[in-house]
Amino acid sequence: IEKDNNERRRTNLISKLTRSAPIMKLAIVVPFTSKDWDLVANTLSNWTSLGHTCPSISKLAYKPVDLVFWYNKDFNRSSISRIFRKTVGEILLRDGLRDCFDKVQFLSANLSKIDDGYPNGASNQFYQLFLDKVPGFTDRKYDYMAWLEHDVFPIRSGFIDKLVSEVTFEGEFIVKGSIHRGERLAPDKDNSDWVAHINGNALYKLNSDVMVDLLRKVMRV
């Protein structure tokens, strides 16, 4: 029964996507540094642990999803560029993930020493994608991005299909994801150093004046 239900959901999504005009364009963004590239590769290997990640998208001639690896420095000049490209390419082909994406990109944030480092580095990488013109990203004209750090793992098969469905058929939104579950933003705590660290693992609307305004306000805190 479960197998039949899964097949029915796949058929329904393919039908909806082929009829939809337009399909929202999604970038799955994986931020990383030279210190955690192996963790990113390990996480990528686990994307198919629960089954096919994109059984519907893989059957479409047009893939509305790109996979973007977003490096904190200059990726092409880094010592890991060759081994990381090779490792990612092997995983994508081995696990059938390449069929989920139109393009797979390795882009560089080129952060300065002042802007890099934990915890501000990841936040500054996040801000760039909204506030700056990033070659290979801004010109691709994505409608939404899914920000997925290396410690995030899928809890269901078909999760890429689900992400595309969320941004295409569930109405317009600015941010969609889990609420903050820590204590850093509790009303009785000094959270001034934590407010700017808003790059949670979630779906975000790009090219949104509301989102840009929010980010600029947060950066002034």
Backbone hydrogen bonds, N-H to C=O, Kabsch-Sander energy under -0.5 kcal/mol:
donor,donor_aa,acceptor,acceptor_aa,energy
5,N,1,I,-2.5
6,N,2,E,-2.5
7,E,3,K,-2.1
8,R,4,D,-2.1
9,R,5,N,-2.3
10,R,6,N,-2.3
11,T,7,E,-2.4
12,N,8,R,-2.4
13,L,9,R,-2.4
14,I,10,R,-2.6
15,S,11,T,-2.1
16,K,12,N,-2.3
17,L,13,L,-2.8
18,T,14,I,-2.3
19,R,15,S,-1.1
20,S,16,K,-1.4
26,L,24,M,-0.5
26,L,64,P,-2.9
27,A,144,Y,-2.0
28,I,26,L,-0.5
28,I,66,D,-2.9
29,V,27,A,-0.8
29,V,146,A,-2.8
30,V,28,I,-0.5
30,V,68,V,-3.1
32,F,70,W,-2.1
36,D,33,T,-0.9
37,W,33,T,-0.5
40,V,36,D,-2.0
41,A,37,W,-2.1
42,N,38,D,-2.0
43,T,39,L,-2.4
44,L,40,V,-2.6
45,S,41,A,-1.8
46,N,42,N,-0.9
46,N,43,T,-0.8
47,W,43,T,-0.5
47,W,44,L,-1.1
49,S,46,N,-1.7
51,G,48,T,-1.3
58,S,54,C,-2.5
59,K,56,S,-1.6
60,L,57,I,-1.8
63,K,61,A,-0.6
66,D,26,L,-2.2
67,L,103,K,-2.5
68,V,28,I,-3.2
68,V,66,D,-0.5
69,F,67,L,-0.5
69,F,105,Q,-3.1
70,W,30,V,-2.1
70,W,68,V,-0.6
71,Y,69,F,-0.8
71,Y,107,L,-2.8
72,N,32,F,-1.4
75,F,73,K,-0.9
77,R,74,D,-0.8
78,S,75,F,-1.5
81,S,78,S,-0.8
84,F,80,I,-2.9
85,R,81,S,-2.2
86,K,82,R,-2.1
87,T,83,I,-2.5
88,V,84,F,-2.8
89,G,85,R,-2.5
90,E,86,K,-2.1
91,I,87,T,-2.2
92,L,88,V,-2.7
93,L,89,G,-1.9
94,R,90,E,-2.7
95,D,91,I,-2.5
96,G,93,L,-0.7
97,L,92,L,-1.2
98,R,92,L,-1.8
99,D,96,G,-0.6
100,C,97,L,-2.3
101,F,98,R,-1.3
102,D,65,V,-3.2
105,Q,67,L,-3.0
107,L,69,F,-2.6
107,L,105,Q,-0.5
109,A,71,Y,-3.1
109,A,73,K,-0.5
110,N,73,K,-1.5
111,L,72,N,-3.1
116,D,112,S,-1.5
121,G,117,G,-4.3
123,S,119,P,-1.0
124,N,120,N,-2.7
125,Q,121,G,-2.2
126,F,122,A,-2.1
127,Y,123,S,-2.7
128,Q,124,N,-1.9
129,L,125,Q,-1.1
129,L,126,F,-0.6
130,F,126,F,-0.6
130,F,127,Y,-1.5
131,L,127,Y,-2.6
132,D,128,Q,-2.4
134,V,132,D,-0.9
137,F,134,V,-2.4
138,T,134,V,-2.4
139,D,134,V,-0.6
140,R,137,F,-1.1
141,K,138,T,-1.5
142,Y,137,F,-0.5
143,D,25,K,-2.4
144,Y,25,K,-2.0
145,M,204,Y,-2.4
146,A,27,A,-2.7
147,W,145,M,-0.6
147,W,202,A,-2.5
148,L,29,V,-2.8
148,L,146,A,-0.8
149,E,147,W,-0.5
152,V,149,E,-1.7
158,G,52,H,-2.8
159,F,156,R,-0.6
160,I,53,T,-1.7
161,D,53,T,-1.3
162,K,158,G,-2.0
163,L,159,F,-2.1
164,V,160,I,-2.2
165,S,161,D,-2.3
166,E,162,K,-2.4
167,V,163,L,-1.9
168,T,164,V,-1.4
169,F,165,S,-2.7
170,E,165,S,-0.5
170,E,166,E,-0.9
176,K,203,L,-2.4
178,S,201,N,-0.5
186,A,183,E,-1.7
189,K,186,A,-2.0
191,N,189,K,-1.0
194,W,191,N,-1.3
195,V,191,N,-1.9
197,H,194,W,-1.6
198,I,196,A,-1.7
200,G,198,I,-2.5
202,A,200,G,-0.9
203,L,176,K,-2.8
204,Y,145,M,-2.8
205,K,174,I,-2.6
206,L,143,D,-2.5
209,D,207,N,-0.5
212,V,208,S,-2.4
213,D,209,D,-2.4
214,L,210,V,-2.2
215,L,211,M,-2.6
216,R,212,V,-2.3
217,K,213,D,-1.9
218,V,214,L,-2.4
219,M,215,L,-2.4
220,R,216,R,-0.8
220,R,217,K,-0.6
221,V,218,V,-1.4
